[in-house]
């Protein structure tokens, strides 16, 4: 079995954490910059959690913490999408709140049930997780449906948003989403043993999303400068 190298995860995590700090310190609309920063912190958190997982694969607490971290990506993504595309629509707020509630339920399951993840193995730069069928099915539905809503919602926002800056933000966000979802699906399809690799593969390719989120921060900074 090839040994796991943490270098890629560490470098990616450092970039994402630095980008999150940059977002928090950047002048602009905090209703957009704050969820961007939180998304970047969650992405960085998974990278560092995976390093801990692969340093001690037998300690499944770290594996549960990794899933705890990435569970919040779809809810926070929906929050950000609403702030960019439909900040005044109450219906979208309820959708976002509903997904936060679903995420909280998944987190309770992850932390309360020691059998959620029964085994983890690390190869090269990929961590693999084994978990029982009920959790696997529920988590896949929660996560993949959330990503679908994000992609479709970003496309709808591109059509309906009246502001040029918001449309540019939504394009960057959708490009980042597709930039990590599609390569992850392809990479999983060519692996000989694809089971249990999707969280790790998605979060490594999410560096593309992190770069696109950083472009949103830079655009907000430029827009704030023009508004002064």
Rosetta blueprint (number, residue, H / E / L):
1 X L
2 X L
3 X L
4 X L
5 X L
6 X L
7 X H
8 X H
9 X H
10 X H
11 X H
12 X H
13 X H
14 X H
15 X H
16 X H
17 X H
18 X H
19 X H
20 X H
21 X H
22 X H
23 X H
24 X H
25 X H
26 X L
27 X L
28 X L
29 X L
30 X H
31 X H
32 X H
33 X H
34 X H
35 X H
36 X H
37 X H
38 X H
39 X H
40 X H
41 X H
42 X H
43 X H
44 X H
45 X H
46 X H
47 X H
48 X H
49 X H
50 X H
51 X H
52 X H
53 X H
54 X H
55 X H
56 X L
57 X L
58 X L
59 X L
60 X H
61 X H
62 X H
63 X H
64 X H
65 X H
66 X H
67 X H
68 X H
69 X H
70 X H
71 X H
72 X H
73 X H
74 X H
75 X H
76 X H
77 X H
78 X H
79 X H
80 X H
81 X H
82 X H
83 X H
84 X H
85 X H
86 X L
87 X L
88 X L
89 X L
90 X H
91 X H
92 X H
93 X H
94 X H
95 X H
96 X H
97 X H
98 X H
99 X H
100 X H
101 X H
102 X H
103 X H
104 X H
105 X H
106 X H
107 X H
108 X H
109 X H
110 X H
111 X H
112 X H
113 X L
114 X L
115 X L
116 X L
117 X L
118 X L
119 X E
120 X E
121 X E
122 X E
123 X E
124 X L
125 X L
126 X E
127 X E
128 X E
129 X E
130 X E
131 X L
132 X L
133 X H
134 X H
135 X H
136 X H
137 X H
138 X H
139 X H
140 X H
141 X H
142 X H
143 X H
144 X H
145 X H
146 X H
147 X H
148 X H
149 X H
150 X H
151 X H
152 X H
153 X H
154 X H
155 X H
156 X H
157 X H
158 X H
159 X H
160 X H
161 X L
162 X L
163 X L
164 X H
165 X H
166 X H
167 X H
168 X H
169 X H
170 X H
171 X H
172 X H
173 X H
174 X H
175 X H
176 X H
177 X H
178 X H
179 X H
180 X H
181 X H
182 X H
183 X H
184 X H
185 X H
186 X H
187 X H
188 X H
189 X H
190 X H
191 X L
192 X L
193 X L
194 X L
195 X L
196 X L
197 X L
198 X H
199 X H
200 X H
201 X H
202 X H
203 X H
204 X H
205 X H
206 X L
207 X H
208 X H
209 X H
210 X H
211 X H
212 X H
213 X H
214 X H
215 X H
216 X H
217 X H
218 X H
219 X H
220 X H
221 X H
222 X H
223 X H
224 X H
225 X H
226 X H
227 X H
228 X L
